[in-house]
Amino acid sequence: MFRRIVDLRVCDSSVFILKYCFIFILQLIPFQLKAQYVVLKSNLLYDALFIPSLGTEVRLDSTFTLNISSTYCPISYNDNRKWKNWSVLYEARHWFRKSFNGPYIGVFGIHGGFNLSRLPIFHLSHHRAEGNFNGAGLTFGWHKILSPHWGIDTSLSVGYLHLRYRHYREGTYGYLEYTKGRNYVGPVSLSVSLVYIIR
């Protein structure tokens, strides 16, 4: 029963964040109309890992854009295996040539949560980890134009993350083992995104 309540809280917080991200995107409509360029994208690498992703990017002027992307994976498997996670990334990008063409550098902030259980990674074969993370950093990327409406955006984000999570022992008598915070500095995101440009 307690586990279900925790799962509902994680789900509620992710829905809350995603809802307000959507509202924020709608508030950018005046910028979209002025800028004349809006981009929709999906990270093919995340999609291949069964972590659905969706992003939008708005051109504010000839060399500056605002990017918002999110992921959401609600997957549960048999035997109480879970691969649940979500994230929202906000990023301001400066383009060295012009918007949506060639190299760029970005400054990002990221927030997300996870609920992982009985997975053969991160020492979770017989454990469950649930928590959230916040971070910030820099993105370096390149946009390759394929046609007037299509492109490929490749990027690497590097920065700092602070993770706070609860570690549970799984099994007939599962229990909370400890709560821990951890700091991480290094690669945060790798992206190869298919891009559709709305002109």
Phi, psi and chi 1 to 4 in degrees:
 res  aa     phi    psi   chi1   chi2   chi3   chi4
   1 MET       -  -45.0 -179.7   64.4  179.8      -
   2 PHE   -61.1  -39.5  174.5   74.5      -      -
   3 ARG   -62.7  -40.4 -147.8  174.8  -91.8  169.0
   4 ARG   -64.4  -39.8  -70.8 -179.3 -178.0  175.0
   5 ILE   -62.9  -42.7  -67.2  172.1      -      -
   6 VAL   -62.3  -44.8  170.0      -      -      -
   7 ASP   -60.5  -39.7  -72.9  -16.5      -      -
   8 LEU   -64.7  -38.1  -74.7  173.6      -      -
   9 ARG   -65.0  -42.2  -74.6  178.0 -179.7  170.9
  10 VAL   -62.2  -44.1  171.6      -      -      -
  11 CYS   -62.8  -44.6 -177.9      -      -      -
  12 ASP   -61.8  -41.6  -72.2  -15.2      -      -
  13 SER   -68.0  -37.8   62.8      -      -      -
  14 SER   -67.5  -41.4   62.8      -      -      -
  15 VAL   -63.6  -39.8  170.2      -      -      -
  16 PHE   -59.7  -48.0  176.6   81.1      -      -
  17 ILE   -63.8  -47.5  -66.7  -68.2      -      -
  18 LEU   -64.2  -36.6  -67.8  174.7      -      -
  19 LYS   -62.8  -45.0 -179.9  174.4   71.8  173.3
  20 TYR   -74.2  -25.2  -80.1   95.0      -      -
  21 CYS   -65.7  -40.8  -75.9      -      -      -
  22 PHE   -63.7  -42.4  179.8   71.2      -      -
  23 ILE   -61.9  -41.3  -68.3  171.3      -      -
  24 PHE   -62.0  -41.6  179.3   73.4      -      -
  25 ILE   -62.4  -41.4  -68.9  169.3      -      -
  26 LEU   -62.3  -32.9  -70.7  179.0      -      -
  27 GLN   -70.0  -14.6  -69.8  174.7  -15.5      -
  28 LEU   -84.6    0.1  -67.7  174.7      -      -
  29 ILE   -54.7  -42.8  -71.3  176.1      -      -
  30 PRO   -58.8  -38.2  -25.7   35.6      -      -
  31 PHE   -66.2  -39.2  -71.1  108.3      -      -
  32 GLN   -60.9  -44.0  -64.1  171.5    0.7      -
  33 LEU   -65.2  -37.6  -65.4  175.6      -      -
  34 LYS   -73.0  -39.9 -178.9 -179.9  177.3 -178.7
  35 ALA   -79.3  -25.6      -      -      -      -
  36 GLN    73.4   -1.5  -61.9  177.5   -7.7      -
  37 TYR  -129.3  127.9  -69.9   90.1      -      -
  38 VAL  -132.4  138.4  180.0      -      -      -
  39 VAL  -119.1  136.7  161.0      -      -      -
  40 LEU  -111.8  140.9  -60.2  177.0      -      -
  41 LYS  -149.7  160.1   62.7  180.0   74.1  176.5
  42 SER  -142.9  132.3 -177.9      -      -      -
  43 ASN   -78.1  110.5 -172.6  -18.6      -      -
  44 LEU   -65.9  -30.8  -58.7  179.0      -      -
  45 LEU   -66.8  -44.9  -62.8 -178.2      -      -
  46 TYR   -65.1  -41.6  -73.9  178.8      -      -
  47 ASP   -59.2  -38.0  -65.4  -20.7      -      -
  48 ALA   -67.1  -24.9      -      -      -      -
  49 LEU   -93.0   13.6  -66.8  172.2      -      -
  50 PHE    61.9   36.8  -57.4  103.2      -      -
  51 ILE  -119.1   87.8  -54.5  175.3      -      -
  52 PRO   -55.5  136.9  -24.1   34.6      -      -
  53 SER  -131.7  149.5   65.6      -      -      -
  54 LEU  -150.0  136.7 -178.3   62.9      -      -
  55 GLY  -142.7  160.7      -      -      -      -
  56 THR  -138.2  147.9 -175.6      -      -      -
  57 GLU  -137.0  137.0 -170.4  169.5   -6.3      -
  58 VAL  -119.0  132.0  179.3      -      -      -
  59 ARG   -82.8  119.2  178.6 -177.3 -177.2  -92.5
  60 LEU   -94.7  -33.8  -59.2 -179.2      -      -
  61 ASP  -156.0 -165.9   64.3   27.6      -      -
  62 SER   -66.7  -22.9   60.6      -      -      -
  63 THR  -131.1   12.3   59.3      -      -      -
  64 PHE  -134.5  130.8 -173.9   74.8      -      -
  65 THR  -134.7  160.0   61.0      -      -      -
  66 LEU  -119.0  125.2 -178.8   63.5      -      -
  67 ASN  -116.9  134.5  174.9   60.8      -      -
  68 ILE  -131.4  125.3  -59.8  175.4      -      -
  69 SER  -134.9  153.3   57.8      -      -      -
  70 SER  -143.4  156.0   62.3      -      -      -
  71 THR  -130.1  151.9   63.6      -      -      -
  72 TYR  -154.3  120.3  179.1   62.7      -      -
  73 CYS  -131.2  106.5  178.8      -      -      -
  74 PRO   -97.7   25.0   35.8  -33.2      -      -
  75 ILE   -72.8  131.8  -65.0  177.8      -      -
  76 SER  -125.5  141.4  -69.0      -      -      -
  77 TYR  -112.0 -176.0  -57.7   96.6      -      -
  78 ASN   -68.1  164.0  -65.3  -29.0      -      -
  79 ASP    58.4   34.2  -59.5  -36.7      -      -
  80 ASN    62.6   26.5 -158.4   31.4      -      -
  81 ARG   -82.6  136.6  -76.8 -172.3  166.5   85.4
  82 LYS  -135.5  145.4  -62.8  177.9 -176.9  177.1
  83 TRP  -138.7   56.8  176.3 -111.3      -      -
  84 LYS   -95.3  131.1  -64.1 -175.9  176.8 -176.5
  85 ASN  -161.7  159.2   57.0   80.1      -      -
  86 TRP  -153.6  155.6   62.4  -86.8      -      -
  87 SER  -157.2  153.8   67.8      -      -      -
  88 VAL  -132.6  128.7  179.7      -      -      -
  89 LEU  -121.1  130.3 -177.2  143.3      -      -
  90 TYR  -113.1  135.7  -42.4   85.0      -      -
  91 GLU  -149.9  135.6 -176.2  176.7   51.9      -
  92 ALA  -103.4  130.0      -      -      -      -
  93 ARG  -119.4  139.2  -67.5  179.3  172.0 -179.8
  94 HIS  -112.7  125.6  171.6   72.6      -      -
  95 TRP   -99.2  135.5  -62.3   76.1      -      -
  96 PHE   -80.0  -23.2  -66.7  101.1      -      -
  97 ARG  -104.1  -81.1  -64.2  178.6 -176.1  171.0
  98 LYS  -151.8  164.7   62.7  179.0 -177.8  177.4
  99 SER   -54.6  133.5  -61.7      -      -      -
 100 PHE    64.4   32.4  -51.5  122.9      -      -
 101 ASN  -151.4  111.4 -175.7   12.6      -      -
 102 GLY    86.0 -152.1      -      -      -      -
 103 PRO   -80.1  154.0   28.9  -34.3      -      -
 104 TYR  -152.3  164.0   62.3   84.3      -      -
 105 ILE  -130.1  143.4 -173.9  170.6      -      -
 106 GLY  -135.1  157.7      -      -      -      -
 107 VAL  -116.5  126.7  178.0      -      -      -
 108 PHE  -128.1  158.6   73.9   86.2      -      -
 109 GLY  -127.1  147.0      -      -      -      -
 110 ILE  -140.2  145.9 -171.6  170.2      -      -
 111 HIS  -143.2  143.1  177.0   66.4      -      -
 112 GLY  -170.0 -179.9      -      -      -      -
 113 GLY  -147.8  165.6      -      -      -      -
 114 PHE  -152.8  156.4   54.7   87.9      -      -
 115 ASN  -146.7   96.7 -173.2   -5.2      -      -
 116 LEU  -114.2  135.8  -49.0  177.8      -      -
 117 SER  -146.8  135.3  176.2      -      -      -
 118 ARG    50.8   49.8  -62.2  178.9   60.1   84.7
 119 LEU  -110.9  148.0  -62.1  174.7      -      -
 120 PRO   -80.0   33.1   30.4  -35.6      -      -
 121 ILE  -137.3  159.4   55.2  173.8      -      -
 122 PHE    55.6   29.4  -52.6  127.2      -      -
 123 HIS    58.4   38.9  -52.7  -69.7      -      -
 124 LEU  -111.7   20.9  -68.3  175.4      -      -
 125 SER   -58.6  -36.0  -63.6      -      -      -
 126 HIS  -128.4   27.9  -58.3  -73.6      -      -
 127 HIS  -138.2  169.9  -62.4   84.1      -      -
 128 ARG  -133.6  138.7 -178.4  168.7   70.4   90.3
 129 ALA  -124.8  131.6      -      -      -      -
 130 GLU  -137.6  131.2  178.6 -174.5  -12.8      -
 131 GLY  -179.6 -158.3      -      -      -      -
 132 ASN  -145.1  172.5   55.2   55.2      -      -
 133 PHE  -147.9  154.3   57.5   87.5      -      -
 134 ASN  -137.8  148.8  -62.8  -77.4      -      -
 135 GLY  -169.9 -179.7      -      -      -      -
 136 ALA  -158.6  162.4      -      -      -      -
 137 GLY   171.7 -158.5      -      -      -      -
 138 LEU  -118.4  147.7  -63.7  174.7      -      -
 139 THR  -120.5  137.5  -63.1      -      -      -
 140 PHE  -121.6  127.6  -53.3   91.2      -      -
 141 GLY  -152.7  176.6      -      -      -      -
 142 TRP  -146.4  133.2 -175.9  -77.3      -      -
 143 HIS  -110.7  123.6 -177.3  106.2      -      -
 144 LYS  -103.9  120.0  172.9   68.5  175.6  177.1
 145 ILE   -78.1  125.5  -62.4  174.2      -      -
 146 LEU   -99.9  -33.5  -58.8  178.3      -      -
 147 SER  -160.6  178.0   73.2      -      -      -
 148 PRO   -57.0  -24.2  -28.2   36.1      -      -
 149 HIS  -117.7  -10.0  -71.1  -77.0      -      -
 150 TRP  -122.0  149.9  -67.1   96.1      -      -
 151 GLY  -160.7  170.8      -      -      -      -
 152 ILE  -122.0  126.3  -65.9  -71.5      -      -
 153 ASP  -112.5  117.4 -172.5  -42.5      -      -
 154 THR  -111.8  137.1   57.1      -      -      -
 155 SER  -154.2  156.8   66.9      -      -      -
 156 LEU  -129.0  125.4  172.5   64.7      -      -
 157 SER  -107.8  132.1  -63.0      -      -      -
 158 VAL  -127.5  136.9  179.0      -      -      -
 159 GLY  -179.5 -153.9      -      -      -      -
 160 TYR  -116.9  135.4  162.7   80.5      -      -
 161 LEU  -126.6  140.0  -70.3  179.4      -      -
 162 HIS  -113.6  119.8  175.9   71.5      -      -
 163 LEU  -106.8  139.3  -64.6   88.4      -      -
 164 ARG  -130.8  120.8 -175.6   76.6  176.9  171.1
 165 TYR  -146.7  161.3   61.8   93.3      -      -
 166 ARG  -109.9  134.5  -64.4  172.1  -64.2  -79.6
 167 HIS  -110.9  121.9 -162.6  -88.5      -      -
 168 TYR  -114.5  142.5  -64.4   88.6      -      -
 169 ARG   -84.5  126.4  177.5   71.6 -176.6 -178.3
 170 GLU   -91.3  161.4  -74.2  -68.6  -19.7      -
 171 GLY   131.3 -169.0      -      -      -      -
 172 THR   -60.6  -36.9  -55.1      -      -      -
 173 TYR  -117.5   55.6  -56.9  102.5      -      -
 174 GLY   -64.8  146.3      -      -      -      -
 175 TYR  -154.7  162.1   59.1   91.1      -      -
 176 LEU   -73.4  120.3  174.4   63.4      -      -
 177 GLU   -86.7  -45.6  -68.0 -175.3  -47.6      -
 178 TYR  -168.0  162.9   56.0   82.8      -      -
 179 THR  -116.3  135.2  -60.7      -      -      -
 180 LYS  -143.1  147.8 -171.0  172.9 -176.8  179.5
 181 GLY  -112.0  145.5      -      -      -      -
 182 ARG  -143.6  141.1  177.1  172.8  -67.3 -179.6
 183 ASN  -106.2  140.8  -63.8  -47.0      -      -
 184 TYR  -135.2  135.6  165.8   80.8      -      -
 185 VAL  -128.2  125.1  176.4      -      -      -
 186 GLY   157.1 -160.0      -      -      -      -
 187 PRO   -62.1  134.9  -22.1   32.3      -      -
 188 VAL  -111.4  -36.9  172.3      -      -      -
 189 SER  -152.0  140.9  173.9      -      -      -
 190 LEU  -123.0  129.3  179.4   63.7      -      -
 191 SER  -132.4  133.6  172.6      -      -      -
 192 VAL  -128.1   98.6  177.7      -      -      -
 193 SER  -108.0  137.3  -65.0      -      -      -
 194 LEU   -83.5  127.7 -179.0   63.1      -      -
 195 VAL  -118.0  134.8  173.5      -      -      -
 196 TYR  -118.1  123.9  179.7   72.1      -      -
 197 ILE  -100.3  123.1  -57.7  173.7      -      -
 198 ILE   -96.0  115.9  -55.7  171.1      -      -
 199 ARG  -100.7      -  -64.6  176.7 -179.1  -89.8
